[in-house]
Amino acid sequence: MENEKPLYSLAKIKEIDDDEDFIQQVISIFLETVPENTGELVKACNEENWEQVYFYAHKIKSNVNLLSIDCILDEIKFVEQSAKNRINIEMIPAKVSLINETLHYVTNQIKNSLA
């Protein structure tokens, strides 16, 4: 599993600034905030707190976009808009679960690449 293709890319970060310290800072912020925000997203979803689901999906979306985690970009946008507009509520839990699993996997991929 360690040799699998990463689900993320640093290309967009490098377009902003290819300085290694900057890249490490962005990665560090991702590793500090995304697992916590994802946990809050799952909690809000379990509690059917759609306002909080929207809030955390919106926060996570920028990180997903910045690291080009394209495999879940559509799902995070769907969750964000569905929670905001209170539509397709029955589909949100499965998508939140996929987002959670994927971001957990990506976080581990990033940590392993730093080791």
HUPEQUI-V596002 format. One record per helix or strand. SS is the DSSP state (H for helix, E for strand). FROM is the first residue (numbers start at 1). TO is the last residue. If there is no record, write none. Layout:
BEGIN
SS|FROM|TO  SS|FROM|TO
END
This chain:
BEGIN
H|11|16  H|20|46  H|50|66  H|70|85  H|89|114
END
